[in-house]
Amino acid sequence: MEIELSEEQRLLRDTCRDFAERELKPHAKRWDREHQYPADAVKKAFELGLGGVAVPAEWGGAGMDNVAYALAIEEISRGCASVGVTLSVNNSLYCDPVLRYGTDRQKESWLKPFASGEKLGCFGLTEPQAGSDAAEQRTTAVRRGDKYVINGTKNWITNGPVADAIVLFTMTDLSKGTKGITTFVVDAKTPGFLLQKPDEKLGICASPSCTIFFENMEVPAANRLGAEGEGFKIAMSTLDGGRIGIAAQAIGIGMAAFEEAREYAKVRKTFDVPIAQHQAIQFMLADMITELEAARLLTLRAASLKDAGVRHSRESSMAKLYASEAANRVADKAVQIHGGMGYSKELDVERHFRDARITEIYEGTSEIQRLVISNALLK
Ligand code: CAA
């Protein structure tokens, strides 16, 4: 399979690369150290059309496709992985399910302002007991007339502290398992929507996340996305797209680590020569770029299948599994090439090492990706 980029896709990639170089890379270390959400940089990224890259223009998006989206997230994450995931969550986990399951009326209120970047969305699936086992939902939604009353807890909600709305998964019938899960779009200003303090994390420190409690939160029935009981299918098919975004984020982190290692290897000398002249270093660099380019091919293949409207669960999981593990191997080697400096907060490479780690965990751990892939193989 060959993926030939169109002129439009190349242009978006190059624009994002330039933006990341100018507006993200110079500040990413400080945002990370200060755990600062870079609201202005995210706003500028939205002005480039990165709120809803694959959302049609009639719904406020850039009207491009998922290949363009993956290229954009890679380039943005090369500059700052935290901004990369902020955008990925808004595009893949918030806008995409509203686009696919929302009515036109819902899209007018809950998609247009988010895809155009006026507002930011988040995705509420994870609960204390429902991480890898996403079917174990305990947040309940009970119908009362033309409203639902929602009670429960969601945690690790990326964008949660700064989002304007959430795509929220609840149980409307606990006896039905995955068939009892129902989705809503909820305004973050709804009474009973209770944000907790931001999480403290190992990496992506400029991407805020938090726990959210829902206490007797009344949500209009008109905010239900899809039918009652359709929620698990919505969540899983949404993650099929989200995993493309995280694969792209991982490649961006890996590329940043690789490029810094390559430049350092050309100037750092040991035994009278630049370390780039030692075969031990040359082989590491060769392995790093080979893995990243392989990861990109897997990711663009998954994205092009999504564009073709074909089920792509297996391909998205393969891309996310391989790209996230490759990014971690690459970031580890980048630290090694830098020696002591790789361990220092003075350089960016230690941040890439920390940022890469989450890509093997969120939107399904590597073990969950292996489950999805093997289930598809053994069907
Ligand atoms: N598309 C459509 N339907 C799907 C589907 C998909 N990709 N995957 C499953 N389904 C359907 C199945 O067909 C099945 O339907 P039927 O009952 O009608 O046959 C139903 O859903 C149940 O499927 P399974 O039996 O496979 O479900 P399971 O309970 O065994 O769970 C799982 C499968 C893959 C382990 C799933 O729980 C999973 O993906 N877990 C990981 C959760 C995850 O990724 N969480 C990420 C949170 S978001 C996040 O991390 C955001 C962030 O911070 C950035």
Residues whose N, C-alpha, C, O or C-beta is under 5 A from the ligand:
A	BS01	CAA	L125 T126 G131 S132 D133 A134 A135 W156 T158 T178 F232 K233 M236 S237 L239 D240 S313 Y362 E363 G364 I368
